[in-house]
Amino acid sequence: MKTNNILKSGLGIIFLLIPLLNLLAQDAARVDPEHYKVVVDNDKVRVLRINYDPGEESVMHTHPEGVVVFMSDTKGKMKTESGESMDMVMKKGDVIWTEQAKHQPKNAGNDPFEVIQIELKNKGNVAGKKSLHLFDLPAGMSEKQLNDFLKEMNQAIADEGYPGAGYHLYKITSENNDYKYFMEGVWPDSATYDKIHDSAGWKAAADKGKDMIEKIQAQELYLKAEKVQ
């Protein structure tokens, strides 16, 4: 996004794609509220209380990295996005670290089980890739409209398992005759950036604001940067 036709790998071309809603890559609490209840949610962590009765199975969903605490003996079967299945046998009190995951759990035992999952939102790492968009609001567009749209985009990104990535809108408070706002995109690294922008959930959310973003693209200054190692 410099002006008009830049953004070969970013917003511009993606917005022209027809989105396909992929329900297999969504947040557990949204797609399976029967088993996943949010008990704490702030800017640092989200905590889920997870309960399964014998034989109950979830749908495919995602989790960011975090910590899992087993509140009861647990016998489960975990199906991965590739279709593989693995057994999971844990004891009450076990605590494990989990990487970002996409899976479909099932209670394979004869007793109910309960799990507490602590999902991390901010790892405290410096972003490996950023994008910066300097612009003024086009005629007919309000600050609230744009900010609400970015919140939807960030939710779609979180649903893909990346709650620390996304877009942030700032109003420029110093004197500037060319630009009144800047929008920052924050990404862990280039590979994650590409994965998010190729996801069906991101494309579906992005398509809702296609006209809005195209107007911004027509007059913005767009910069991409990667962290110097």
Buried (B, 14 or more C-beta within 10 A) or exposed (E): BEEEEEBEEBBBEBBEBEBEEBEBBBBBBBBBEEBBEBEEEEEEBBBBBBBBEEEBBBEBBBBBBBBBBBBBBBBBBBBEEEEEEEEBEBEEEBEEEBEBBBBBBBBBBEEEBBBBBBBBBEEEEEBBBBBBBBBBBBEEBEEEEBBEBBEBBBBBBBBBBBBBBBBEBEEEEEEEEEBBBBBBBBBBBEEBBEBBBEBBBBBBBBBBBBEBBBBBBEBBBBEBEEEEE
